[in-house]
Amino acid sequence: MFQVRQDEPKYAFLQDKDSKDKNRYGKPIDLEDPRQDEPFKVNDEPMPGTNPNRYKQHGFYFTADNCIACHACEAACSEKNDNPGHLAFRSVGFVEGGTYPDYRRINISMACNHCDDPVCLKGCPTRAYTKFAEYGAVLQDPDICFGCGYCTWVCPYNAPQLDPVKGQVSKCNMCVDRLEVGLKPACVSACLGKALEFGVIENTPEGREQLETEIPGFPSPEITHPNIRFQQTKTLNRNMRRVDSTPLKYHRDNTTEKYIPELDPKHGKQKKWGMKTLLSSHENAHVVFTLSAQAVMGAFVILTILGSLFGVPVINSLKESSAFIPLLLAMFVLMGAGLYKLNMHLGKPHRFYRGFNNLRHSPLSREIAGVSAFFAGLAGYTFFTLFDNSLSHFLAGASALLALVGFAAGSYYMYKLYRIKARPFWDHWQTATTFYGSMLSLGGLLIAIVGSIFMDNSIELIKYCAGLIAVGLIIEALGLIFHARDLQRGAGEGQAAFYEQTTTFGKTYYLRNILLIFNLFLAIIISITGLSGIPGMLIWLVFSLSLLTMAYLGRIIFYALVIPTTMPGAFFWKNKGFIEHARESGLANMEQLGVAYERHHKFDVKELVKTIKENSLSDMIAHAKAVISGKPF
């Protein structure tokens, strides 16, 4: 329990008396308590509830005119939450504009905004987030989190912090323990310039005039309806630039007087490979998983839909040949390897089972469930196909049906989980054409490779698969063309991502496009003429390697290029460019710089056994029922 000091200054106490009925988004400020008689607990300790406005939505107020970037709010927050140097629940960044003598700068202090529509809560697959009726606080439990980082993707404000050392997410908790005893959050009490205030939302603090929902550098409030209000009365320059590595600036619109994010070509127009960044990307596990999963899903659909449902002769010939069992085994191994690689990407791999906890809301939970169902169906189909009797045929058919249902759900939510408003580069239908196009092209390639090795006469199969590959490449190419056009014509983070695509990774991007055209041309030729002899096998080898290279480059660019709608950082702080430089140069070893190396969290079997032992059978059953019903556990 937080203890109030006897000499606590008056400004540290909450001042709200009255409040409005609704906020500007039409949501009631008075919040209903769904738990009724259950006491509100922090760290398993019941709270006293002395605050008369306990069940009202609270929020932060930031007056940019007063902020001097002293970082006292950061220090107070980190001290109270005992954060390491590389984490900060509240951070201060800035944008600047003009030149001497007319240089102007605006500082921005930002933490979690405890939104009306918290996308972190809906996105988290483990249900580590809860929006409480007490103060409208969105709280996160790091002990439930398994470190996937999806909440850090969907949040527009960079509020959830993924700790690369502990492998878990944590964030601002609104200092609810201080609120319970009538005190403002630690960051507000520590602010030297009275730039930060806190209270019931929509109440104008003393000495303030404005309650704006936007400020230059702040992402659109329409994404989550954040509970933060701004005041900024000093005149700024028409163009305000970020000082971090993000190629963005903010231009004042003459009509609305709002600052709109625009491209700021900081890196010039020189095209580079960027391969060092791509190959060392934290998201390589997602590349391996999505490509392997889509290849196997595509191959399975080709075998079942085209073979069993439509009765394509060449596919049926494959299923009756000696290549069928090796193909199924190859698919099983490839899918298993992809899932293993993805699981090892988690901060806490031994907690993988928690990914099913939020099926009601999280597209990631639904993807995990769908892909798991597909893998289980594939495993059953592979196993029962080894036997030749009526029961095994029936079970193989049931397994195939389960795999198809898993494919439909898993592939759809594999696409939907990337339609994130906070990441405009992903939030485009091109993501679907890339994923489903890859299923056709890589699935066709997988079948053709195994068929060419284990079948006596695979010419017709290779011709047919080459046609499927060509169709998949055409689907992918169309999406990429429209995606590039829309990004180039657009604004903000999407346009900045296109700029990075054609400069920082320009040579790699154009190589991918050249390979796509080359592979499409070759696939069409092979589908018409086929391949035979040693020259044909050499062409097939070149084609296979070229297609795999193109798929990898395209997918790693997909992950490396995305620019989120995060708050601006400073030159050394919350700056992606500086973080990469610090890790490469060894500066990250200096704890005071606030940069940490990412650690590989191994799958700990002992930890998994310990987890199972600590949970009784009744607890596990209760947990399963809670997941199914969607109730808190």
LUMFI-164091 format. One record per residue (C-alpha): residue number from 0; x, y, z; residue in one letter. Coordinates in steps of 0.1 Angstrom, whole numbers. Layout:
<sites>
- NUM, X, Y, Z, a;
...
</sites>
This chain:
<sites>
- 0, 0, 0, 0, m;
- 1, 13, 35, -9, f;
- 2, 18, 56, 22, q;
- 3, 11, 93, 22, v;
- 4, 38, 114, 37, r;
- 5, 30, 138, 65, q;
- 6, 46, 167, 46, d;
- 7, 30, 158, 12, e;
- 8, 26, 191, -8, p;
- 9, -9, 203, -17, k;
- 10, -2, 201, -54, y;
- 11, 4, 164, -52, a;
- 12, -33, 157, -42, f;
- 13, -62, 152, -66, l;
- 14, -84, 183, -69, q;
- 15, -115, 171, -88, d;
- 16, -149, 177, -73, k;
- 17, -174, 178, -101, d;
- 18, -173, 161, -135, s;
- 19, -193, 159, -168, k;
- 20, -215, 131, -177, d;
- 21, -199, 121, -210, k;
- 22, -166, 127, -227, n;
- 23, -162, 142, -262, r;
- 24, -164, 107, -278, y;
- 25, -199, 101, -263, g;
- 26, -186, 76, -237, k;
- 27, -199, 80, -201, p;
- 28, -173, 93, -176, i;
- 29, -190, 74, -148, d;
- 30, -179, 38, -152, l;
- 31, -198, 8, -140, e;
- 32, -181, -17, -117, d;
- 33, -186, -52, -132, p;
- 34, -172, -69, -100, r;
- 35, -196, -52, -76, q;
- 36, -187, -66, -41, d;
- 37, -152, -79, -52, e;
- 38, -126, -55, -38, p;
- 39, -101, -37, -61, f;
- 40, -67, -52, -55, k;
- 41, -32, -40, -65, v;
- 42, -5, -67, -60, n;
- 43, -32, -88, -42, d;
- 44, -37, -61, -16, e;
- 45, -73, -46, -13, p;
- 46, -73, -9, -19, m;
- 47, -91, 15, 5, p;
- 48, -110, 35, -21, g;
- 49, -110, 69, -3, t;
- 50, -112, 87, -37, n;
- 51, -148, 99, -42, p;
- 52, -143, 99, -80, n;
- 53, -130, 63, -80, r;
- 54, -154, 51, -107, y;
- 55, -148, 79, -131, k;
- 56, -126, 79, -162, q;
- 57, -94, 98, -154, h;
- 58, -67, 110, -177, g;
- 59, -36, 131, -182, f;
- 60, -34, 167, -193, y;
- 61, -3, 180, -209, f;
- 62, 6, 217, -215, t;
- 63, 33, 218, -241, a;
- 64, 39, 255, -234, d;
- 65, 52, 247, -199, n;
- 66, 74, 216, -207, c;
- 67, 111, 223, -204, i;
- 68, 122, 187, -212, a;
- 69, 138, 182, -178, c;
- 70, 128, 146, -178, h;
- 71, 117, 147, -141, a;
- 72, 85, 129, -150, c;
- 73, 105, 101, -166, e;
- 74, 128, 98, -135, a;
- 75, 99, 98, -111, a;
- 76, 80, 72, -130, c;
- 77, 111, 49, -134, s;
- 78, 120, 53, -97, e;
- 79, 85, 44, -85, k;
- 80, 82, 14, -108, n;
- 81, 118, 3, -103, d;
- 82, 124, 3, -141, n;
- 83, 158, -6, -156, p;
- 84, 176, 21, -176, g;
- 85, 164, 8, -210, h;
- 86, 127, 10, -201, l;
- 87, 106, 41, -195, a;
- 88, 68, 40, -191, f;
- 89, 68, 78, -197, r;
- 90, 92, 94, -221, s;
- 91, 99, 129, -234, v;
- 92, 105, 136, -271, g;
- 93, 103, 168, -292, f;
- 94, 97, 183, -326, v;
- 95, 114, 214, -339, e;
- 96, 110, 239, -367, g;
- 97, 126, 270, -382, g;
- 98, 162, 282, -381, t;
- 99, 180, 308, -360, y;
- 100, 168, 333, -349, p;
- 101, 133, 319, -355, d;
- 102, 138, 284, -341, y;
- 103, 110, 269, -321, r;
- 104, 106, 236, -303, r;
- 105, 78, 217, -287, i;
- 106, 84, 190, -261, n;
- 107, 60, 161, -256, i;
- 108, 57, 140, -225, s;
- 109, 38, 107, -232, m;
- 110, 29, 76, -213, a;
- 111, -1, 52, -216, c;
- 112, -33, 71, -223, n;
- 113, -57, 45, -208, h;
- 114, -79, 47, -239, c;
- 115, -116, 43, -242, d;
- 116, -110, 17, -269, d;
- 117, -76, 1, -258, p;
- 118, -63, -18, -288, v;
- 119, -36, -34, -266, c;
- 120, -63, -51, -246, l;
- 121, -81, -65, -277, k;
- 122, -49, -75, -294, g;
- 123, -32, -93, -265, c;
- 124, -35, -131, -270, p;
- 125, -29, -139, -233, t;
- 126, -55, -115, -218, r;
- 127, -28, -97, -198, a;
- 128, -47, -64, -201, y;
- 129, -78, -53, -182, t;
- 130, -96, -20, -183, k;
- 131, -108, -14, -148, f;
- 132, -139, 6, -137, a;
- 133, -116, 22, -111, e;
- 134, -103, 53, -127, y;
- 135, -107, 37, -162, g;
- 136, -72, 24, -158, a;
- 137, -59, 0, -184, v;
- 138, -36, -23, -164, l;
- 139, -13, -50, -176, q;
- 140, 0, -80, -158, d;
- 141, 36, -89, -168, p;
- 142, 33, -123, -151, d;
- 143, 6, -133, -176, i;
- 144, 24, -119, -207, c;
- 145, 45, -144, -227, f;
- 146, 64, -117, -246, g;
- 147, 50, -118, -282, c;
- 148, 50, -80, -284, g;
- 149, 18, -77, -304, y;
- 150, 5, -50, -281, c;
- 151, 36, -30, -290, t;
- 152, 26, -33, -326, w;
- 153, -10, -22, -323, v;
- 154, -6, 7, -298, c;
- 155, -1, 41, -316, p;
- 156, 16, 57, -287, y;
- 157, 44, 32, -279, n;
- 158, 30, 28, -244, a;
- 159, 36, -10, -238, p;
- 160, 73, -16, -234, q;
- 161, 88, -50, -244, l;
- 162, 118, -57, -222, d;
- 163, 144, -74, -243, p;
- 164, 161, -87, -212, v;
- 165, 132, -101, -193, k;
- 166, 112, -110, -224, g;
- 167, 79, -95, -212, q;
- 168, 58, -64, -216, v;
- 169, 50, -39, -189, s;
- 170, 36, -4, -190, k;
- 171, 22, 27, -171, c;
- 172, -3, 16, -144, n;
- 173, -17, 51, -138, m;
- 174, -2, 49, -103, c;
- 175, -35, 35, -91, v;
- 176, -20, 29, -56, d;
- 177, -14, 67, -53, r;
- 178, -49, 75, -67, l;
- 179, -65, 53, -41, e;
- 180, -51, 75, -13, v;
- 181, -59, 108, -32, g;
- 182, -25, 115, -47, l;
- 183, -18, 123, -84, k;
- 184, 5, 99, -103, p;
- 185, 43, 102, -96, a;
- 186, 51, 118, -129, c;
- 187, 25, 146, -124, v;
- 188, 37, 153, -89, s;
- 189, 73, 155, -101, a;
- 190, 67, 179, -130, c;
- 191, 87, 211, -125, l;
- 192, 70, 233, -150, g;
- 193, 34, 222, -142, k;
- 194, 32, 208, -177, a;
- 195, 15, 176, -165, l;
- 196, -18, 174, -148, e;
- 197, -42, 146, -139, f;
- 198, -78, 142, -130, g;
- 199, -113, 132, -142, v;
- 200, -113, 135, -180, i;
- 201, -128, 166, -196, e;
- 202, -124, 187, -165, n;
- 203, -102, 218, -172, t;
- 204, -73, 219, -147, p;
- 205, -66, 252, -129, e;
- 206, -48, 277, -150, g;
- 207, -56, 259, -183, r;
- 208, -77, 270, -213, e;
- 209, -76, 242, -238, q;
- 210, -86, 206, -238, l;
- 211, -74, 195, -273, e;
- 212, -71, 159, -284, t;
- 213, -42, 165, -308, e;
- 214, -8, 182, -308, i;
- 215, 20, 182, -334, p;
- 216, 36, 147, -334, g;
- 217, 6, 130, -317, f;
- 218, -10, 102, -337, p;
- 219, -46, 104, -346, s;
- 220, -69, 100, -315, p;
- 221, -95, 83, -336, e;
- 222, -76, 50, -334, i;
- 223, -82, 44, -297, t;
- 224, -99, 75, -282, h;
- 225, -71, 82, -257, p;
- 226, -77, 98, -224, n;
- 227, -52, 127, -227, i;
- 228, -59, 164, -234, r;
- 229, -34, 190, -246, f;
- 230, -28, 227, -244, q;
- 231, -5, 244, -268, q;
- 232, -10, 281, -274, t;
- 233, 24, 293, -285, k;
- 234, 27, 298, -323, t;
- 235, 48, 272, -341, l;
- 236, 65, 271, -375, n;
- 237, 45, 258, -404, r;
- 238, 68, 228, -406, n;
- 239, 79, 209, -375, m;
- 240, 105, 182, -379, r;
- 241, 113, 151, -358, r;
- 242, 149, 148, -347, v;
- 243, 149, 110, -345, d;
- 244, 157, 88, -375, s;
- 245, 120, 86, -387, t;
- 246, 117, 104, -420, p;
- 247, 87, 125, -410, l;
- 248, 78, 161, -404, k;
- 249, 45, 178, -395, y;
- 250, 30, 204, -418, h;
- 251, 2, 228, -406, r;
- 252, -29, 226, -427, d;
- 253, -42, 261, -436, n;
- 254, -78, 249, -434, t;
- 255, -79, 229, -402, t;
- 256, -48, 244, -385, e;
- 257, -38, 209, -376, k;
- 258, -4, 194, -382, y;
- 259, -4, 166, -407, i;
- 260, 25, 141, -409, p;
- 261, 44, 143, -442, e;
- 262, 75, 128, -457, l;
- 263, 108, 143, -446, d;
- 264, 136, 127, -468, p;
- 265, 163, 128, -442, k;
- 266, 185, 102, -458, h;
- 267, 187, 116, -493, g;
- 268, 178, 95, -524, k;
- 269, 208, 71, -526, q;
- 270, 197, 35, -529, k;
- 271, 213, 10, -505, k;
- 272, 211, -27, -499, w;
- 273, 204, -25, -461, g;
- 274, 211, -62, -459, m;
- 275, 228, -60, -425, k;
- 276, 197, -45, -410, t;
- 277, 175, -71, -428, l;
- 278, 195, -101, -418, l;
- 279, 197, -91, -382, s;
- 280, 161, -81, -379, s;
- 281, 143, -92, -347, h;
- 282, 114, -103, -370, e;
- 283, 133, -131, -388, n;
- 284, 113, -156, -368, a;
- 285, 81, -143, -383, h;
- 286, 96, -145, -418, v;
- 287, 105, -182, -413, v;
- 288, 71, -190, -398, f;
- 289, 49, -172, -423, t;
- 290, 68, -185, -453, l;
- 291, 69, -221, -441, s;
- 292, 33, -221, -428, a;
- 293, 20, -205, -461, q;
- 294, 40, -230, -482, a;
- 295, 25, -260, -463, v;
- 296, -10, -246, -462, m;
- 297, -9, -239, -499, g;
- 298, 4, -274, -507, a;
- 299, -23, -290, -485, f;
- 300, -51, -270, -501, v;
- 301, -37, -280, -536, i;
- 302, -37, -317, -526, l;
- 303, -71, -317, -510, t;
- 304, -92, -292, -530, i;
- 305, -77, -297, -564, l;
- 306, -70, -334, -559, g;
- 307, -100, -347, -539, s;
- 308, -127, -321, -547, l;
- 309, -120, -313, -583, f;
- 310, -102, -345, -592, g;
- 311, -73, -329, -611, v;
- 312, -56, -360, -627, p;
- 313, -20, -349, -621, v;
- 314, -26, -343, -584, i;
- 315, -44, -376, -581, n;
- 316, -14, -393, -598, s;
- 317, 8, -377, -572, l;
- 318, -13, -390, -543, k;
- 319, -11, -425, -557, e;
- 320, 26, -424, -563, s;
- 321, 56, -431, -540, s;
- 322, 61, -393, -535, a;
- 323, 29, -388, -516, f;
- 324, 41, -400, -481, i;
- 325, 75, -381, -484, p;
- 326, 55, -350, -494, l;
- 327, 33, -352, -463, l;
- 328, 63, -359, -441, l;
- 329, 81, -329, -456, a;
- 330, 51, -307, -450, m;
- 331, 48, -319, -414, f;
- 332, 85, -312, -407, v;
- 333, 84, -278, -424, l;
- 334, 53, -267, -405, m;
- 335, 67, -280, -372, g;
- 336, 100, -261, -378, a;
- 337, 82, -229, -385, g;
- 338, 61, -232, -354, l;
- 339, 91, -240, -333, y;
- 340, 110, -210, -347, k;
- 341, 80, -187, -339, l;
- 342, 77, -201, -304, n;
- 343, 114, -195, -297, m;
- 344, 108, -159, -307, h;
- 345, 86, -154, -277, l;
- 346, 100, -137, -246, g;
- 347, 88, -166, -225, k;
- 348, 85, -197, -248, p;
- 349, 74, -220, -220, h;
- 350, 42, -200, -217, r;
- 351, 31, -207, -253, f;
- 352, -2, -222, -242, y;
- 353, -14, -188, -231, r;
- 354, -18, -178, -267, g;
- 355, -53, -192, -268, f;
- 356, -66, -170, -239, n;
- 357, -82, -142, -259, n;
- 358, -102, -159, -287, l;
- 359, -130, -134, -282, r;
- 360, -110, -104, -293, h;
- 361, -75, -110, -304, s;
- 362, -68, -118, -341, p;
- 363, -35, -132, -329, l;
- 364, -52, -157, -306, s;
- 365, -75, -167, -334, r;
- 366, -45, -172, -358, e;
- 367, -28, -193, -332, i;
- 368, -59, -215, -328, a;
- 369, -64, -218, -365, g;
- 370, -28, -227, -373, v;
- 371, -27, -251, -344, s;
- 372, -59, -268, -357, a;
- 373, -43, -270, -392, f;
- 374, -11, -285, -378, f;
- 375, -31, -311, -358, a;
- 376, -52, -320, -388, g;
- 377, -21, -323, -410, l;
- 378, -4, -345, -384, a;
- 379, -35, -368, -382, g;
- 380, -38, -369, -420, y;
- 381, -1, -378, -424, t;
- 382, -3, -405, -397, f;
- 383, -36, -422, -408, f;
- 384, -25, -421, -445, t;
- 385, 2, -446, -436, l;
- 386, -24, -473, -430, f;
- 387, -48, -489, -455, d;
- 388, -81, -498, -439, n;
- 389, -116, -483, -436, s;
- 390, -111, -468, -402, l;
- 391, -78, -451, -411, s;
- 392, -94, -437, -443, h;
- 393, -122, -423, -422, f;
- 394, -98, -407, -396, l;
- 395, -76, -394, -424, a;
- 396, -107, -377, -440, g;
- 397, -117, -362, -406, a;
- 398, -82, -350, -400, s;
- 399, -82, -334, -435, a;
- 400, -114, -316, -427, l;
- 401, -100, -303, -394, l;
- 402, -69, -291, -413, a;
- 403, -91, -273, -439, l;
- 404, -111, -256, -412, v;
- 405, -78, -246, -395, g;
- 406, -65, -233, -428, f;
- 407, -95, -211, -433, a;
- 408, -93, -196, -399, a;
- 409, -55, -195, -395, g;
- 410, -48, -180, -429, s;
- 411, -76, -154, -426, y;
- 412, -64, -142, -391, y;
- 413, -28, -144, -402, m;
- 414, -38, -116, -426, y;
- 415, -61, -98, -402, k;
- 416, -36, -95, -374, l;
- 417, -15, -72, -397, y;
- 418, -44, -48, -405, r;
- 419, -32, -24, -378, i;
- 420, -42, 12, -380, k;
- 421, -11, 22, -361, a;
- 422, 11, 6, -389, r;
- 423, -1, 21, -422, p;
- 424, 24, 1, -443, f;
- 425, 7, -31, -432, w;
- 426, -29, -18, -432, d;
- 427, -35, -25, -469, h;
- 428, -52, -53, -488, w;
- 429, -18, -60, -504, q;
- 430, -10, -80, -472, t;
- 431, -37, -105, -482, a;
- 432, -25, -108, -518, t;
- 433, 11, -114, -506, t;
- 434, 1, -141, -481, f;
- 435, -24, -160, -504, y;
- 436, -1, -155, -534, g;
- 437, 27, -170, -514, s;
- 438, 5, -200, -505, m;
- 439, 0, -208, -542, l;
- 440, 36, -201, -553, s;
- 441, 54, -217, -524, l;
- 442, 29, -245, -520, g;
- 443, 32, -254, -557, g;
- 444, 70, -252, -554, l;
- 445, 71, -276, -524, l;
- 446, 49, -302, -543, i;
- 447, 70, -299, -574, a;
- 448, 103, -303, -556, i;
- 449, 93, -334, -537, v;
- 450, 76, -348, -568, g;
- 451, 107, -343, -589, s;
- 452, 127, -362, -564, i;
- 453, 105, -392, -556, f;
- 454, 84, -396, -588, m;
- 455, 96, -415, -619, d;
- 456, 79, -391, -643, n;
- 457, 73, -357, -629, s;
- 458, 72, -336, -660, i;
- 459, 34, -331, -660, e;
- 460, 34, -324, -623, l;
- 461, 61, -298, -626, i;
- 462, 43, -281, -655, k;
- 463, 10, -280, -635, y;
- 464, 28, -267, -604, c;
- 465, 46, -241, -625, a;
- 466, 12, -228, -636, g;
- 467, 0, -225, -600, l;
- 468, 33, -207, -591, i;
- 469, 27, -182, -620, a;
- 470, -9, -175, -607, v;
- 471, 4, -169, -572, g;
- 472, 31, -146, -585, l;
- 473, 6, -126, -605, i;
- 474, -17, -122, -575, i;
- 475, 13, -110, -554, e;
- 476, 26, -87, -581, a;
- 477, -8, -70, -585, l;
- 478, -10, -63, -548, g;
- 479, 25, -49, -547, l;
- 480, 18, -26, -577, i;
- 481, -13, -11, -560, f;
- 482, 4, -10, -526, h;
- 483, 34, 10, -540, a;
- 484, 10, 34, -558, r;
- 485, -11, 40, -527, d;
- 486, 18, 46, -505, l;
- 487, 35, 70, -529, q;
- 488, 3, 90, -533, r;
- 489, -5, 89, -496, g;
- 490, 11, 107, -466, a;
- 491, 25, 102, -432, g;
- 492, 40, 69, -421, e;
- 493, 29, 50, -452, g;
- 494, 47, 74, -475, q;
- 495, 77, 74, -452, a;
- 496, 78, 36, -455, a;
- 497, 78, 38, -493, f;
- 498, 106, 63, -491, y;
- 499, 127, 39, -469, e;
- 500, 118, 11, -493, q;
- 501, 133, 29, -523, t;
- 502, 163, 43, -505, t;
- 503, 176, 25, -474, t;
- 504, 165, -8, -488, f;
- 505, 163, 3, -524, g;
- 506, 187, -21, -541, k;
- 507, 172, -51, -522, t;
- 508, 136, -39, -531, y;
- 509, 144, -36, -568, y;
- 510, 162, -70, -567, l;
- 511, 131, -85, -552, r;
- 512, 110, -70, -580, n;
- 513, 134, -82, -607, i;
- 514, 133, -117, -593, l;
- 515, 95, -116, -592, l;
- 516, 94, -107, -629, i;
- 517, 121, -133, -638, f;
- 518, 103, -160, -618, n;
- 519, 69, -152, -633, l;
- 520, 84, -154, -669, f;
- 521, 102, -187, -661, l;
- 522, 71, -202, -644, a;
- 523, 50, -195, -675, i;
- 524, 76, -210, -698, i;
- 525, 79, -241, -676, i;
- 526, 41, -245, -674, s;
- 527, 40, -246, -712, i;
- 528, 71, -265, -722, t;
- 529, 80, -285, -691, g;
- 530, 115, -296, -682, l;
- 531, 136, -326, -692, s;
- 532, 172, -338, -690, g;
- 533, 201, -322, -672, i;
- 534, 195, -287, -686, p;
- 535, 160, -289, -674, g;
- 536, 170, -298, -639, m;
- 537, 196, -270, -638, l;
- 538, 169, -245, -649, i;
- 539, 146, -260, -622, w;
- 540, 173, -256, -596, l;
- 541, 179, -219, -606, v;
- 542, 142, -213, -606, f;
- 543, 136, -228, -571, s;
- 544, 165, -209, -555, l;
- 545, 154, -177, -572, s;
- 546, 118, -181, -560, l;
- 547, 129, -188, -524, l;
- 548, 153, -158, -525, t;
- 549, 125, -136, -538, m;
- 550, 101, -148, -511, a;
- 551, 125, -142, -483, y;
- 552, 136, -108, -494, l;
- 553, 100, -97, -499, g;
- 554, 89, -109, -465, r;
- 555, 118, -95, -445, i;
- 556, 112, -61, -463, i;
- 557, 76, -64, -452, f;
- 558, 87, -66, -415, y;
- 559, 117, -42, -416, a;
- 560, 100, -14, -435, l;
- 561, 69, -8, -413, v;
- 562, 69, 26, -396, i;
- 563, 45, 28, -367, p;
- 564, 26, 59, -356, t;
- 565, 47, 64, -325, t;
- 566, 55, 96, -306, m;
- 567, 86, 114, -317, p;
- 568, 118, 107, -297, g;
- 569, 149, 127, -291, a;
- 570, 184, 124, -306, f;
- 571, 196, 98, -282, f;
- 572, 164, 86, -266, w;
- 573, 136, 66, -282, k;
- 574, 154, 69, -315, n;
- 575, 155, 37, -336, k;
- 576, 186, 49, -355, g;
- 577, 205, 55, -323, f;
- 578, 194, 22, -308, i;
- 579, 207, 3, -338, e;
- 580, 240, 23, -337, h;
- 581, 245, 16, -300, a;
- 582, 240, -21, -304, r;
- 583, 264, -23, -334, e;
- 584, 291, -1, -318, s;
- 585, 290, -15, -283, g;
- 586, 276, 17, -267, l;
- 587, 246, -4, -255, a;
- 588, 270, -18, -228, n;
- 589, 267, 17, -211, m;
- 590, 235, 13, -191, e;
- 591, 230, 50, -188, q;
- 592, 223, 53, -225, l;
- 593, 191, 34, -221, g;
- 594, 198, 7, -247, v;
- 595, 199, -30, -241, a;
- 596, 209, -60, -262, y;
- 597, 181, -84, -271, e;
- 598, 186, -117, -254, r;
- 599, 176, -151, -268, h;
- 600, 152, -167, -243, h;
- 601, 155, -205, -246, k;
- 602, 127, -230, -242, f;
- 603, 131, -239, -205, d;
- 604, 117, -274, -200, v;
- 605, 123, -272, -162, k;
- 606, 103, -240, -161, e;
- 607, 74, -256, -181, l;
- 608, 73, -286, -157, v;
- 609, 74, -262, -127, k;
- 610, 45, -243, -142, t;
- 611, 25, -274, -146, i;
- 612, 32, -286, -111, k;
- 613, 22, -253, -96, e;
- 614, -12, -254, -112, n;
- 615, -36, -280, -98, s;
- 616, -59, -300, -121, l;
- 617, -89, -280, -108, s;
- 618, -71, -247, -116, d;
- 619, -63, -259, -151, m;
- 620, -100, -269, -157, i;
- 621, -112, -235, -143, a;
- 622, -87, -218, -166, h;
- 623, -100, -237, -196, a;
- 624, -136, -228, -187, k;
- 625, -127, -191, -183, a;
- 626, -111, -191, -217, v;
- 627, -141, -207, -234, i;
- 628, -166, -184, -216, s;
- 629, -145, -153, -219, g;
- 630, -147, -145, -182, k;
- 631, -118, -132, -162, p;
- 632, -97, -159, -145, f;
</sites>
